[in-house]
């Protein structure tokens, strides 16, 4: 099986996340994309009460695509969510053709050398790097250090989870930025009202 993982805080998951996963599925020929919400993101502020909500929203957002799956692998561990440990676990769980692929944005990829067990991690995965339109990036130094990657050139969709949280806290509409199911879930649970 050709497997790709999409790891993130997904706080909340939005339509750009889904479009990225669909683009990867269509252009790189994977059998499955596994969304992995981070339990305790090592590089971000951690709100324990949001863990289950973030997981539930991802589950709602991806439910209609049979090639998308959600994993609670980082929730079961309950420690900090390190991608290296997750990739190790998935290698044991699935019969994978070649290496696992890992979706990542340029901003995160440029800091990849600071990640936990980065030298071991780069041997386990190949990266699919999303570059924003008109963004000038030079990643050749990472290629030279053994980080194998391909560039995804999807037209940029300007949605960010930070922007969504700000809109919600101000009582503004997020219609068409998240799926109807995610929007309903946010409203029903009163999420992001005090951010």
N, C-alpha and C positions, 0 to 999 in steps of 0.2 A: 504494500500500500504506500502511495505517495502522500506524505503527511506534512501539513503546514500548521504551525501554531501561531495564534494571535493573542499575545499576552498584554494585559494592561489593567489600569484601575477601572476604566469604563465607568466614569463617575459624573454623568451617566453615559451609557452607550448611545451613540447618535448615528444619523444616516451616513455620515462620512465613513465611520467605522465599517458599516455594512457594505458600502460601495467599494472600499479597499479590499475587503475579503472577497467580494464577488469578482473584482478585477483580477486578483491573484488566482482565483479558481479558474477563470476563463482563459487567462494568458499564460499560466505556468503549468497547467495540467495536473492539478492535485486531485486526489480522490476525496480528501477530507480536510476541512479546516477546523481546528479545535480552538475555541475561544476559552482563554484561561484568565478569569478575573483574579487579580492579585489579592491575597488575603491581607498581608501587611507589606505594602510597597516600600522597598528599602530607601528610595530616593524621594519619597513624598510624605506629606503629613498623613497620618493614619487616623481615621475616625472609626473606631470599633463598631459603633451602632450602624454604620453604613454598609458593612461587609455583606450581610445577607441581602440587603436591598440591591446592591450592585449586581450580585449574582442573579437575583430574580429578574432584574431588568434585562440582563444579557440573554437569559433563557427566553424571555418574551420576544426580544428583538430578532432572534435567529430561528424561531420555531418553524417558519414556513420553508426553510431551505434544507432539503434532505442531506446536503453535503456539509452542513454546519453542525457542530456539536459543541456542547459546553462541558468543561471539566471542573470538578471541585477539588482537584489534586492539591492546590495550594491551600484550600480551606481545611482539608484533612490534616495537613502538616501543622497548621496553626502557627508556624514560626514566620520569620521574614520570608517573603516570596522571592527566592533566588531562581533565576531562569535556568542556571546550570543544573540545579537539583531537579527541577521540573523536567528538563530534557532527559536527564538520566532515568527518571521514573517512566517517562513515556517510551523510551527505548526498550525498557523491560516489558512494558504492557502490550505494545503493538509490534506486528511484523512489518517493519518499515523497509521500503525500497530506498537504498542510498541513505542520505542523511535527512533528518528532520529539517524543514525550512522554518525560518523565524521571521515574521513580519516586524519591521522596525522603521521608525522615522529617522531622518538624517540627524536631528538634534540628539536623539538617544544614541544613535550609532557612532556619532563623533566622540561620545564619552564611553564607548564600549570597553576600553582598556581599564576603566576604573571598576568594572563590574566584578562581582564575586566569582572567583575561579575562572577568570576570563580566558586564560590559556587552555584550560581543559574544555571550556564551553565552546570555543571556536573550532575545536576538533569534532564536536558532537553535532553542530548545526551549520547550515548555510543560511545566509541572510537575504531577505528580500527588502531592499531599502526604498522607502517612499521619499521621493524628492519633490519638494513644492515647486510649482511652476515659477520660472525665472529665478530660482535659487541656485546660486553658484556654490557648488561643493566640490572639493577635491578629496576623494577617499582612497587614492592610490597608496598612500602610506599604510593604510589598514590592510589592503590587499597584499602588500609586501610583507606584512607581519603575520600573514596566514589567515586573515579573516576573509572567507570566501563569500562573495555577495553578487547579487544581480539587482539592477535598478528597475523599479516599477515607475513607469511614466504615465500615471493616470492623471487626467485633468484635475487640478486642485479644487477641492470643495472646502470653502471657508467656514467650517463649523468647529468650534472647540468646546470641550466639556466645561471649561472655565467660563466661557461666554454664556453657555446655557444656564449654568448655576446662577450667574449674575442676573440673567433675564428673569429666571423664576423668582429670585429673591425680590425683584422689583415688581413682580406681578405681571410681567410681559409674556406674550404668547410664545410658545416654542413649537407651535404647529408646523408641520413639514420639516422640522429639524430632527425630530425623533419619530419613531413609529407611533401609531395611535395607541398601541398597547402600552408602550413605555410612558407616553404622555399621561394616559389614564392612571397608570401605576403611581407616577410621581404625584399626581393630584390627589389620588385616593389616600396616599400615605403622608401627604403634606411635606414631601422632601424638599430640601434646599431653601426653605422659607427664611431661615435665619442666617444665611451665609453672607 
